[in-house]
Amino acid sequence: MPVADSIMFRNATEADLDLIMDIEAASSGRWERSLFVHELGTSFSRFIVAEVSGTVAGYIVAWNVAGEIHLNNIAVRQDLRMRGLGRSLIGRIVEILAPFGPEKILLEVNEKNTAARGFYRKMGFTETGVRKKYYDDDNAVLMEKKL
């Protein structure tokens, strides 16, 4: 069942960090709390949460840099995956940053994360390169989408 109609987006706050850290851990994410705290105070960073039924269901962290959107982190609560929330988060960040005229979205994804790579391909991203051992012993696949 899609959740896209029931999503509310807003800027993340420190009060959201416990739920965000739970989602990050369940997603095998690598970010520590201090990284999220840093993003809350970074002027070129956009840190958005998606709420479903009044609770944080997902988040996205992206930078607006020199005509590009750098997608740094995105995750959705496990019980709400495959229901359009990730797609909606990316759509919302593009909307927010549209006034700055970005030409593309860039990201890195773990080479072994085939589910995420498939999701990004479905969203129109293409694989453009590899960063060797970007995640400790794992490679990162570089992906981009022209806007």
N, C-alpha and C positions, 0 to 999 in steps of 0.2 A: 504494500500500500504506500503510495507516494506521500511524502510529508511536505512537499514544496508549498502547498497552500497555507500551512499552519506555522511557517517559520517566521520568527521575528529576529531581525539583525540589530546589533548595537555594538558600540565600542566595548572591548574587554576592560575589566577593572581588576584591581588586586583581589577583590572579593570573589572573583571567578576562578582564581588560580587553583584552589583545591580540586574543583571539578575538572579543570583543564588538565591538571597533572594526572588525574585518574584516567582520562581519555588518552593522554600521551602514553602512559604506562601500558594500557590495554592495546595500544597500537604499535607496541615495540618501538616507540619513539626514543630519541636520544637526547632530547632537550631536558635540561635541568631547570628547576624553578627560577633560578637566577637569570637565565636567558629570557624567559617570558617577562620577568620583572623589567629587565633592560628594555625590551621592546615597548613596554608601556610608556617609557619616557623618551623614546627616540622619535625625533620630529618627522623623519621621512618614512617611518614605519606605520603601517595600518594593521591593527590587531583587532579583529572582529570576531564576535561570538554569534552563533546561531542558537536561538532558544526554541524549543519545542515543548509545549505544555508547561511553560514557565521555568524550564531548567536548561542549562547549557547542554546542547546536543552535539556541538562541533565548534571548530574555530579555524581561523586562517590568519597567518601572519605574512605580510608582503611588504616589500619596499618599493617606493616610487623613486627610481633613479634614472636620470638622463634619458627619458623617453622609453623606459622599460619598466615592467613590473617584475620584480624578483620575488617569486613565490618561495618563501623560506620554510613554512610549515603549514600543514593542513591535516586535520584529523576529525573523524566523526565517531560518535559513540557506537560501539559494536552492534547494539540492538537496532540501530537506525541506519546501518549501511545498506547500500544498494537500493535506496529509496529517493535519490535525487538531492540529498543534502550537500554532498561534496560539490556537485555541479552548481548548486545554488550559491554556495560559498564563493566559488570562483567567479560566478556571474556577478555577485554583489561587489567583490573587490574590484572587478573591471569597471563596474558602474561608478563606484566611489572615486576611482582614479582617472576616469574618462576625461575630466576637465584638464588634466595635465597632458593629454595627447599621447599616451603610450602607444608605441608601434608594435610591441610584442610582450609576451610573458615568457620568462625563463625560469627553469627549475632544475634541481638535481634530484635524482631518485636512486635508491639502492638498486643495483643491477639485479639482485636476487628478489626484489619485491615485484614479482610478476603481476600481482593484482593491481598495484598502483600504476605500473607502466601501462597495463591494459586500459585502466580508467583514463589516464591522460591521453592515450591514443584515441579513445572514443571521443574525447573532448576536442580533438583536432591538433594535439601536440605531435611533433615529430622529434625523433631522436637525432641529435646533432653531434654527439661526441661522447667520450668517456673520460672520467678523471680516475686514474689508477689509485687504488687504496685510499680513497676519499673518506670512507667510513672504516677506519682501522684497516682490516684486511680486505674489505669489500670495495668494489669499484662503484662509482656513481655514474649513472647515465645522464647526460645533459639533454634536456628537452626544451623545445620552444614552440610557441604558437604565435603566429602573426595576427594582429588585431585589425 
